[in-house]
Amino acid sequence: HWRHNFNVWAESGPVYALDLVGFGGSEKPPTDYSGTLWGSQVTAFLDQVVGQTAILIGNSIGSAIAMAVADQSRRAGNTHRVAAVIALSLPDTSARADMIPAPLLPVVSFMERVVANPPLLKTIFYWVRRPSVIRKWVGIAYPDKTAIDDDLVEILSDPPQEPGTAEAFVRILRGM
């Protein structure tokens, strides 16, 4: 999603694109996925690879992880680690049953049953990972339809074809 921004950002310094474990081109081990796991991954990357103050940019769960890493760094006195966070499409992690509108309760209940049913979740995953489905989904996320090209669809549809991805998908959803 960020590939067209890298050259502009690189004018100010080095740019790194990090896939969190379980996402994109990263490994997808059978582990318990959590904010703690991803936060540790980002912190280790900052300390071992970047080695200088960084601006973290995240999308969706990446936004939440970027903010958590910045907060944990600040609390630990490592104010040199993160200079700023840019968070786009921050996920709503505050939803509680008493905050869900009554008409949506059946949908939420269904989704909870789906997440609790790995075989069904894997079946859904195998369907949605197809390039034709991904192209339609990306059409919802991208207001500028000219940004949806074959390269983007390939970038998004290749990683889900890798072995272990369906299991990682189930574990990520259950962890979230």
C-alpha positions in Angstrom: 0.0 0.0 0.0 2.9 2.3 0.7 5.1 1.5 -2.3 4.4 4.8 -4.1 5.5 6.9 -1.0 8.9 5.4 -0.5 10.8 7.6 -2.9 9.4 10.8 -1.4 10.1 9.6 2.2 13.6 8.5 1.2 14.5 12.1 0.5 14.5 12.6 4.3 16.4 9.4 5.2 16.3 5.6 5.1 12.9 4.0 4.6 12.1 0.4 5.8 8.9 -1.6 5.0 8.4 -4.1 7.7 5.8 -6.9 7.4 4.7 -8.0 10.9 5.1 -11.7 11.6 2.0 -13.5 10.1 1.4 -10.8 7.5 2.6 -10.1 3.9 5.9 -11.7 3.0 7.0 -12.5 6.6 7.1 -15.9 8.2 3.8 -17.3 9.4 4.7 -19.6 12.3 2.1 -21.4 14.3 2.2 -19.1 17.3 -0.1 -16.9 19.4 -0.3 -13.7 17.5 -0.7 -10.6 19.7 0.2 -7.0 20.0 3.0 -8.0 22.4 4.6 -10.3 19.7 4.3 -7.6 17.0 5.5 -4.8 19.3 8.5 -6.8 20.2 9.2 -7.4 16.6 9.1 -3.7 15.7 11.2 -2.7 18.8 13.8 -5.3 17.9 13.9 -4.1 14.3 14.3 -0.5 15.4 17.1 -1.4 17.8 18.9 -3.9 15.6 18.4 -2.6 12.1 17.4 1.1 12.1 19.6 2.2 15.0 18.4 5.8 15.0 15.3 7.7 15.9 12.4 6.7 13.6 9.0 7.9 12.5 6.6 4.9 12.5 3.9 4.8 9.9 1.2 2.1 10.2 -2.1 1.1 8.7 -4.9 -0.7 10.5 -3.3 -3.1 13.1 0.1 -1.6 12.2 -1.2 1.7 13.5 -2.0 0.3 16.8 1.3 -1.5 17.0 3.2 1.7 16.1 1.4 3.7 18.8 2.0 0.9 21.4 5.8 0.8 20.5 6.1 4.6 20.8 4.3 4.5 24.1 6.3 1.6 25.5 9.5 3.3 24.4 8.5 6.5 26.0 7.6 4.8 29.3 10.9 2.9 29.3 12.8 6.2 28.9 13.8 5.4 25.3 12.6 8.7 23.9 15.2 8.5 21.2 13.6 5.4 19.6 10.4 7.0 18.1 10.1 10.6 17.0 6.5 10.4 15.8 3.7 8.0 14.7 1.5 8.4 11.7 -1.5 6.1 12.1 -3.9 5.5 9.3 -7.1 3.4 9.5 -6.7 2.8 13.2 -8.7 -0.3 14.2 -11.5 0.1 16.7 -10.2 -2.0 19.6 -12.8 -0.5 22.1 -15.9 -2.2 20.8 -17.9 -3.8 23.7 -21.2 -5.6 23.6 -23.1 -2.7 25.2 -21.7 -0.3 22.5 -22.8 -2.4 19.5 -26.1 -1.2 18.0 -28.9 -3.8 18.5 -29.4 -4.4 14.8 -25.7 -5.4 14.5 -25.7 -7.9 17.4 -26.6 -10.8 15.1 -23.8 -10.0 12.7 -21.3 -9.6 15.6 -22.5 -12.9 17.1 -22.1 -14.6 13.7 -18.6 -13.3 13.3 -17.6 -14.5 16.8 -18.9 -18.0 15.9 -16.9 -17.9 12.6 -13.7 -16.9 14.4 -14.4 -19.7 16.9 -14.7 -22.2 14.1 -11.2 -22.7 12.4 -12.4 -25.0 9.6 -15.1 -22.4 8.5 -12.6 -19.6 8.9 -10.0 -21.4 6.7 -12.7 -22.0 4.1 -13.5 -18.3 4.0 -9.8 -17.5 3.9 -9.3 -19.8 0.9 -12.1 -18.0 -0.9 -11.1 -14.4 -0.1 -7.4 -14.9 -1.0 -8.2 -15.2 -4.7 -6.9 -12.3 -6.8 -10.4 -11.6 -8.2 -11.8 -11.2 -4.7 -8.8 -9.2 -3.5 -9.2 -6.8 -6.5 -12.8 -6.2 -5.5 -11.9 -5.7 -1.8 -9.1 -3.3 -2.7 -11.7 -1.4 -4.7 -13.5 -0.6 -1.5 -10.4 0.6 0.3 -9.0 2.7 -2.6 -11.1 5.7 -3.6 -8.7 6.3 -6.5 -9.4 3.3 -8.8 -6.4 4.1 -10.9 -4.2 3.0 -8.0 -5.5 -0.5 -8.3 -3.3 -2.2 -10.8 -2.1 -5.7 -11.4 1.1 -5.0 -9.4 -1.0 -4.1 -6.3 -3.2 -7.2 -6.7 -0.2 -9.4 -7.1 1.5 -7.9 -4.0 -1.6 -8.6 -1.9 -2.6 -12.0 -3.4 0.8 -13.7 -3.5 1.5 -14.0 0.3 -1.8 -15.7 1.1 -0.9 -18.5 -1.2 2.1 -19.5 0.9 2.0 -22.6 3.1 0.8 -21.9 6.7 -1.0 -18.7 5.8 -4.5 -20.0 6.5 -3.4 -21.2 9.9 -1.8 -17.8 10.6 -5.0 -16.1 9.5 -7.0 -18.1 12.0 -4.6 -17.4 14.8 -4.4 -13.7 14.0 -8.1 -13.3 14.1 -8.5 -15.3 17.2 -5.7 -13.3 18.9 -7.3 -10.0 17.9 
